[in-house]
Amino acid sequence: MALTFLRQSGRLCPIISKCSPVLQFSILKRSYAVKSRTLEQVVSAFRSVVGDDGVSLGQTVREQHGKDESVHKCQPPDVVVFPRSVEEVSALAKICHHHRLPIIPFGTGTGLEGGVGAVKGGVCFSLRMMDQVLDLHPEDFDVTVEPGVTRKGLNSYLRNTGLWFPVDPGADASLCGMAATSASGTNAVRYGTMRENVLNLEVVLADGTIIHTAGKGRRARKTSAGYNLTNLFVGSEGTLGVLTKATLRLYGLPEGVASAVCSFPSVQAAVDTTVQVLQAGVPIARIEFLDDVMIDACNRFNSLAYPVAPTLFLEFHGSSRSLDEQVSVTEEIAKDSGGSDFSWADDEAKRARLWKARHDAWYAALALRPGCKAYATDVCVPLSRMPEVVVETKEDLIRNGLTGPIAGHVGDGNFHCLMVMDPNDPDEVLRVHQFTERLARRALAVDGTCTGEHGVGLGKRSLLREEVGPLALEVMQGLKATLDPKNLMNPGKVL
């Protein structure tokens, strides 16, 4: 492990690096001993900050913090710490900075691109103990939360206020983790992504410095003061600093909600309907696409009976009059595209069951092939190119004999392929990898992006270069070097 760390960090002597691996290991035994003594020193320092129960060297705990929901292998950190305040995060970061130890922030581990793996060892900052809702201003529609607060936890806290936080990626992810990956989800078509809904962030930099991206305590709904540091850290995936507070926009609960399901004769018809609904100016809250394979999987997994055909799940928010108008326009457009009559989920329990089926798509896809693993990849394209890209992707899956149900937030051009594969079949693993590369490049070819909401992590670093170009990537690398000159913050990710 020490040898790998020294190679990856560029600290392996050039003369040693030319030796055989066996000789390298022999020469570096002394370095490993030094590292062990260093680890003992830093663990003692960590305990002086967070106490004995705030530090773990246990293998099980380290492995729990070395993997997310992706197919990337577990890469556990050397030690896990559990800070309870921003002051403790800062003190721990200063210790890591002094000893040149990598820092990997960890929320709930629900990421999908290997963003929490300790590829160079180091220290995982598990933020679950920082779980307080700090400042709620209902009259201003904003709230400030610590990084251990999850999406469901916040909405439970808001239950009696008439407010809610609508960004919903499906998983009960931590809100600061959602900010770190610029998450979105089913409601983004109406309420936006995390990027539009974060007003301010408190961030601990690699050297322990604490900053507030919009100024301490600031929570204006808009600002034109200086550079947008908040959006620099939204989507940074832990590579620039540890997010320790987030100030978020809130919304009033809608007066009325209506949900429906509509099936279509083809993928093209379903996606064309989506585009036309948006072009008609319908302020739809959710419009989700499931192909025939995905709806069949959802039926089996959730004991439902929807037609096995390309399907849209829809939701409308507004007053009674507004709902009537939205539904009327949408039904007419769907009918013109060959859509079925709407199947309504007309009470809260039925709506919850409908959207649970959509959010359980990952598990439903896995159930198609018991014993296999799933890899979820996503892309996002301009709305006008959405029909052709989805149709081409479906044809690609069929042509290559791959199991990849498609589900997507088609209202903003974002869709996912949930690739189910046998990890012990090298040929299938290779074909899945080649397919995901083709999918990403298909999106880039129509001016889209290689990831709409999962992030870059480990899996899409080369695609990021293709997407933004070498000059923009150099600017990103320059920003990283300025904020984290020792490359300690979640190294090996994004760039």
N, C-alpha and C positions, 0 to 999 in steps of 0.2 A: 504493500500500500504506500509505504514511504517512497519507494522507487518510482511508482506511478505518479505520485504527487510532485516529486522533484522534476520528472520529465515534463509533465504538463505545465508546471509553473516556470519552466525555463531556467531552473536553478541547478540543473545537473551539469557538472563540470564537463566541458567538451571532450577532454581526454578520456574521462570515465565513460562518456556516452558512446565511444567507439569500441569499447570492450564488449565481450560476450555478455549476455544476460546473467550467467552464473557469476562471472567475475564482477560485474556491476553490483550484484547483490552482496557479494563478499566485501567489496570496498565500502559499501554503504551501510554495513551493519552498525558502524559507529554513528552514522547520521540518524539511523532509526532510533538508537538509544538516546541521542540528544532530543529527538522529537518526543520520545516517551517522557523524558524529564520535563520538556516544555509543556506537554499536555498535563502532567501532574501539577505544574505551576499554575497554568491557566484555570484548571478545574478548581484549585484552591481559591483563586481570585474570583471565579464565577460564584462559588459558594459564599464568599464574603459579601456578594451583591444580592443574590436571590435565595440564600439559605441552602441547606442540604437537600431539601425536597424540591428545589428549583433547578436541579442539575441531574441529568441521567446519563449514565454510560452503558446502561443495559442494552443488550443486543436487540431484544424485542422492541423496545421503545425506539431505538435508532432505526430499525428497519421500518417501523410504522411511519417514520418521518422521512424516509428515503424514497418514497414512491407515491405517485398519485393514481388517478384512474386510467392512465394511459397504458400502452403496451410497453413502454420503455422500462428496462429492468430496474430493480431496486438498487439504489446507490446510497447507502446509509451514511449519515454524517459521523464524525468521530465522537461528538457529544451533543446532547440536546439540552437547551436551557429554556426555562419557563418564566419570563419576566412578568411582573404585575403592573408596571407603570412605565411611562416614557422615560423617566429618570433611570430606571433599571435597564431599559433597552440601550440608552445612551452609554451608561457605565460599562455594560457588556461589550458594546461595539468598540469602545476605547481599548478594552483589553485585547479584543481580536485584532484591532488595527495595530497595536504595539507589537503583537506576536505574528503578524501577517497571516492570520487565520481566516479562511473564507467564511462568509456569513450567508446563510440560506434562510430567508423568511418562510414561515409555514403557517397557513391559516387552517383550512379544514381538509386539504389534500384532495380536492375534487377536480383539480386541473386535468387537462387532456393532452398535454404536450411535454410531459416530463420535466416541468418547471421546478420541482422541488428536489430532484436528485442531486446529491452532493458529489458531483463529478470530480472534484478535486479535494474531497474530504472537507473537514472544517466543522463549523458549529451551526446547528439548526436553531433558529429562534422561533420556538413554538409560541404563538401569540394567543392561545385559547384562554389564558387566565385573565386577559384584558378584555372583559366582556360587558362593559357598562355602556348604557345609553346615557350620554353626559348632558347634553343641552337640547331640549325640545322647545321650539318656538312655533306653536301651532298657528299663531296669527301671521307668521312670516313664511310658513310652509317650509321649514328647514329643521334639521336635526344633526347633531354631532355624535358619532359613535366611535368606540374603540375597535381594534382590529378583530377581537374575538366575537363580536356581534354578527350573527348571521342574518340573512334575508328574512327567513321565517321568524326569527327571534325579534327583529325590529317590528315587523308587521303585527306580531302578537302584542308587543308593547304599545303599539298605536291603536289597538282594537277599539277603544272607546273614545277616540279623538275625532273620528270622521276623516282621518287621513290615512294614506298608505304610501309605501314605496313600491313602484310598479315594476322595476327592472327584475326580470325573472328568468334566469338561465336554466331553470329546472332543478338543479341540485340546490341543496340548502347551504350554499357557499357563504363564506365570510364576506362581509361587505368591502373590507379593505382588500381582500383577495380578488373580489370582483373588479375593484378599481385597478388593481395591479395588472389584470389581464384585459382590461377594457371590455368586460363581459356585456352581454345584452340579453337576448332571449325572446320569448313569445310576444311581449308587449312593446318591443322596440319600435314597431311600425308607427305607433301613436305617441309613445312617451320617451323615445330615444334610448340611447345606450348609457353605460356608465360615464362615458366621456361628456355627455350633455348634462349629467345629473350630479356631478361632483363639483361643489362650490369652492372647497378649500381642503388642503391636506396638511397634516403634521407629519413630518418625515425626519427620521434619524439617518444621517449620512454615514458613510463607512467609517469616518473618524470619530463618530459620536456626536457631531454637531446636530442640533435640533433646529429645523427650519419650518416655517409655515408658508406654503406656496402662494397664498393670497394675502399674507399678513396675519399676525396672530389675532384670532377672534373675528376676522372679517367673514361676512356671509352675505354680501350683496348679490342680488340675482344676476347682475352683469357688471363687468368692469372693462375699462380700456387702459388700465394703469400698468404699463410695463409689459414685460414678456409673460406669456401664459405658462408659468411654471407648473400650475396644477395639471394641465394637460401633458406636460412633459413627463410627469410621473405616472399619470394614468396610462396603462399599457406598457409600463417599463418592466414588468414581470420580476420585480425584486432586484434588478441589476443596477439600480441607481441609489436605492435607499430602502429603509424599512418604514412602511406606512403605519403610523401609530394612532392616527385619528383621521376621520373623514367627515366633512360637513356635506350633507346631501340635500337635494331638493325633495320635497314631499308634494303629494297631490291629494285633492279632495276625492273621497270615495264617490264613484259615479252614482247618480240618482237611480238609474236603471241599468240592468245588464241582461243581454240576450245572447245565447250561444246556439250554434247550429252546425250540422254536418251536411256536406253535399258531395256526392260522388260524380265522376265524369267519365266519358268514354275513352279519354286518352290523357296522357301527361300534358300534351300541348294544350288541350282544352282547359285543363285545370289552371295551368300557369298563365295562359292568356286571360282567363277570368280575373286572376289576381291583378294583373297589370291594368286591365280595363277598370276594375273597381277603384284602384288608386287614381287612375287618370280621370275618373268621374268625380273625384274630390270627396269620396266617402271617408270620413274620419274613423276608419275601422280600427278597433283596439288590438285584435289579433287575427291573423289569417295565415294558417299553417298548412303546409302541403305534406301529404304522406302518399308514397306510391303504393301500388297494389301489394307488393311484398311486405311493406311496412304495416299497412292496415290489416293484412292477414295476421301478421305477428301480434299486433295489438289486440285483435279479436281473440286470439288464442290465449294470450297472456292475461287479459282482463275479463274474459268471458263475455265479450261483446258480440254483436251480430251485424256490423256494418257491411255493406257490399264490398267485395274484394275488387276494388277498382281505384284508380287515382282519386284522391279525396282531399277536400279542404275542410279544416276545422276553422270556424269563424266565431268571433265574439264582437259584440257592439256595446258601446257605453254611451249613456246620455239620458236626457229626459224622455218621457214616453213619446212625445211628438217627434223628437229627434230620432229615436229608435225606429219608429214606423217609417220615417223617410229613408234612413240608412238601409233598412231591411228591404224595402220596396225596390230601391235602385239595385242593390246587390242581387236580389232574386231574379230580376229581369235580365241582368247581365249574365248570370249563371245559366239561366234557361236558354238564352240565345247561343251559348257555347255548348249546349247539349247536357247541361247539368241536371241532376235529379231534383225532385222536390226537397226542400230543406227538412232535415230531421232535427227537431228542436229539443234542446235541454232546457226546459222551462222552469226549473227550480234550482235552488242552490246545490242540493245534493246531486242532481243529475249533471249540473255544470262541473262540479268538483270531480265526478267520475270521468267525464269526458276529458278534462285537462289532465287528470292523473294518467289516463291512458296515453296521452301525448308525452307527458314527462317520463313515463316508464318505457319509452321507445328503446332506450339502451338495453334494458333488461329483457324486453320483448324480443329484440333482435338476437340477443345471446341465447334465448330459449329455443330459437330455431335450430341451433346445433349444439346440444348439450356437450360440455367438455371442451368447447372451443373458447377462444378469446376474441374480444372485439376491439377494433381500433376506429375511433370516430374522427373523421377528417372533415373540415368545412372550408368552403370558399364563399366569396360574395362577388356578385357581378352587377353591372347596371341593369335596371329593371327591363329595359327594352331587349336585352340580350338573354334574359332569364329563360324564356321558353326553349330556345335552341340549345343552350348549355345543358339544361336538365335532360332534354331528349337525347342529346349526344352522349351524356353520361350514362343514361339508362341503357342505351345501345352498347356502350363500351362494357358495362357490367355483364350483359347477356352474352356478348361476343366472346368474352374471356372466362365465362363460366364461374363468376364470382358471386358470393352472397353479400350483397351490399344494399340493404333497404335504404331508401332515401326519405329523409324528413327535413323540413326546412321552414325557416322564417321567411317565406317567399315574399312577404310584404316589403322587405327591405333588401331583397336580392340575395339573401343568405340561405344556403342549404347545406345539409350534412349527409355524408354517406357513412353508415354504420357498418364497417367491414367486419364480417365474422369469418374467422379463419382458424385452421388447425396450426398452432405454433410449432408442432412437430413435423409439419410437412414443408420442407424447404422450398419446394416448387411453388406451393400456394402462397407462402410468405413473400417470395420474390414477385409473384404476379400481383399481389396486393400492393406491394411497394411501388411497382411500376405503374399500376393504375392510379394511385394517389398522386404520383408525380405528373401523370398525364392530366388528371383532373385539375391540379393547381395551375398547370401551364395553359390549360383550356380557359381557365378564368382570366389569367394574365393576358391571353391573346385577345380578349374582348374588353380590355381596360379595367378588369376587376382586380381582386386581391386574393392572395393565397390563403388568407384566414380572415374571416369576418368577426370571430369572437373567441376562438380557442387560444389564440396567441401563437407565437413563434416557438418558444421553448427550445427544445433540442431538435425537434423534427423538421423545422422549416427554415433553418438558418440560410441554407444555400438559395432557397426560393426567395427569401427576403432580399438578397443581393440582386436577383433577377428583377424583382418587383420595383425596387427604388433606385437601382443603379449604383455604381461604385462611388460616385461623388457624394450622393446623399448618405450612403453608408459611412463614408469617411467623416461626415459631419456628426453622425451618431456616435462613431467611435471617439471623436474628439470630445463630445459632451461627456461620454462615459469616463474618459481619461481625466477630465477636469474634476468631476464629482467623485471619482473613485480611482485615483492614480495608481493604487496598488492592485487594482482589479480583484477586490475582495468580495464585492456584492454579487452573489449568485453567479460566479464565473462559469463560462461555457454555455450560457443561455443567450438567446436572441442574436448576438453578434458573433 
